Amino acid sequence: MRWIDSLEAAAAEKLPEAVHRYFRQGSAGGISVAEATAAWSQYRFRPHVLTDVSTVDLKTTVLGTPVDVPVLVAPTSLQRQADSDGELAMAAGVGAAHSALAVSSNAGTTFAELGAVGTPWWLQIYVVKNRDITLKMLDAAVAGGARAVVLTADTPVVGRKENDGPSVWEVIPPGQLLANLDEGEYGEDDLSKADDLTPDVIGWLAERTGLPVLVKGVLRGDDAKRCSDAGAAGVIVSNHGGRQLDGAIPTAQALPEVAAALAGTGTEVYVDGGIRRGEHVMTALALGARAVLVGRPALWALTVGGSAGVTRLLTDLSEELEHAMRLAGASALDDLTPDLCVSIDR
Ligand SMILES: Cc1cc2nc3c(=O)[nH]c(=O)nc-3n(C[C@H](O)[C@H](O)[C@H](O)COP(=O)(O)O)c2cc1C
């Protein structure tokens, strides 16, 4: 069995049942989470022949940061349930693969400790009702060396999860979330998500931090353009791993429209959701993504193999990408253009 495919079952053996369910589940009826991977497999390739693929180069830059591989790690919470060192182990594993990661604002690790690992990282931010909390987090992230701010825009309210057992919040010990806030300092109301955001928030975040801002959760070309016009340095095409609006379209379907809307703007395009194979990465890059992010696979790999597991995940996906590129006649990421793919369901 392919190692990546074995990870979830192996992680399930190690994780409390409620945590495993929390990692894997989608919201509501689970339509979007179930469709994500299959949607990447709806594309077929039109490979080139008679091109020199004796060397294949996977290096690129993400918002100016060089990375060896176009596979990054998406922000996820509760990483201390996967590994006692949580985000520190995740960052170390990503760093060993010479990639980069986004870190959840719910992280169980302080941004100062995270910065000391040395792996390039982006802060994922939920703007919350009490803006002082958001400002405090932004300042801590800047001090910890974050290289960008990822604004999660698909969460004006948290998607409902349907649990057939105790919820994760009933079983996790204290201290595993929000390590960058003083415990007890704020009430539930302060921490609830802002539901009045407009594109102006992009400039507000950029001004406060001096960092490039990516908007995560974009699924439409018109919204991507609004983000770009408001100064976003990038967008992440995402449906939050199927955890927000259930029935939101698969990112594999949304990506071409977003990439077309941003052509020529210089706004970088990223994508996540259901990416599990090198062929999926190749499809995403051909359809206009600069790099992809993986969420759950990184949690499973961290659970099963700690930081070395995360490194192996990124290395395995990159090796699969390199192999697929050779077979498709592509020797560099720039060779991956939309004409390489056709969708078989259109
Ligand atoms: C357990 C879990 C926690 C997550 N926490 C966050 C979060 O704190 N902030 C955020 O923007 N996205 C969060 N996400 C969404 C991921 O960043 C990402 O969009 C998604 O997992 C990608 O899909 P994939 O898991 O199929 O790779 C979370 C996802 C999971 C599975």
The ligand as a MOL file (V3000), in Angstrom:
LIG
                    3D

  0  0  0     0  0            999 V3000
M  V30 BEGIN CTAB
M  V30 COUNTS 31 33 0 0 0
M  V30 BEGIN ATOM
M  V30 1 C -8.4710 19.5840 11.7980 0
M  V30 2 C -8.4550 20.7730 10.8950 0
M  V30 3 C -8.2820 22.0390 11.4540 0
M  V30 4 C -8.2530 23.1730 10.6270 0
M  V30 5 N -8.0180 24.4000 11.1880 0
M  V30 6 C -7.9520 25.4800 10.3930 0
M  V30 7 C -7.6600 26.7570 10.9430 0
M  V30 8 O -7.4320 26.9160 12.1380 0
M  V30 9 N -7.6420 27.8050 10.0790 0
M  V30 10 C -7.8800 27.6690 8.7390 0
M  V30 11 O -7.8560 28.6560 7.9950 0
M  V30 12 N -8.1160 26.4610 8.1940 0
M  V30 13 C -8.1590 25.3770 8.9820 0
M  V30 14 N -8.3970 24.1460 8.4090 0
M  V30 15 C -8.5250 24.0300 6.9400 0
M  V30 16 C -7.1700 23.7470 6.2930 0
M  V30 17 O -6.3260 24.8770 6.3850 0
M  V30 18 C -7.2930 23.4080 4.8040 0
M  V30 19 O -8.0490 24.3980 4.1420 0
M  V30 20 C -7.8950 22.0340 4.5210 0
M  V30 21 O -7.5730 21.1140 5.5330 0
M  V30 22 C -7.3950 21.5220 3.1750 0
M  V30 23 O -7.9820 20.3290 2.8400 0
M  V30 24 P -7.2910 18.8820 3.0580 0
M  V30 25 O -7.3580 18.5990 4.5300 0
M  V30 26 O -8.1590 17.9860 2.2550 0
M  V30 27 O -5.8690 18.9470 2.5320 0
M  V30 28 C -8.4290 23.0280 9.2210 0
M  V30 29 C -8.5890 21.7520 8.6710 0
M  V30 30 C -8.6020 20.6260 9.4990 0
M  V30 31 C -8.7500 19.2760 8.8600 0
M  V30 END ATOM
M  V30 BEGIN BOND
M  V30 1 1 1 2
M  V30 2 1 2 3
M  V30 3 2 2 30
M  V30 4 2 3 4
M  V30 5 1 4 5
M  V30 6 1 4 28
M  V30 7 2 5 6
M  V30 8 1 6 7
M  V30 9 1 6 13
M  V30 10 2 7 8
M  V30 11 1 7 9
M  V30 12 1 9 10
M  V30 13 2 10 11
M  V30 14 1 10 12
M  V30 15 2 12 13
M  V30 16 1 13 14
M  V30 17 1 14 15
M  V30 18 1 14 28
M  V30 19 1 15 16
M  V30 20 1 16 17
M  V30 21 1 16 18
M  V30 22 1 18 19
M  V30 23 1 18 20
M  V30 24 1 20 21
M  V30 25 1 20 22
M  V30 26 1 22 23
M  V30 27 1 23 24
M  V30 28 2 24 25
M  V30 29 1 24 26
M  V30 30 1 24 27
M  V30 31 2 28 29
M  V30 32 1 29 30
M  V30 33 1 30 31
M  V30 END BOND
M  V30 END CTAB
M  END
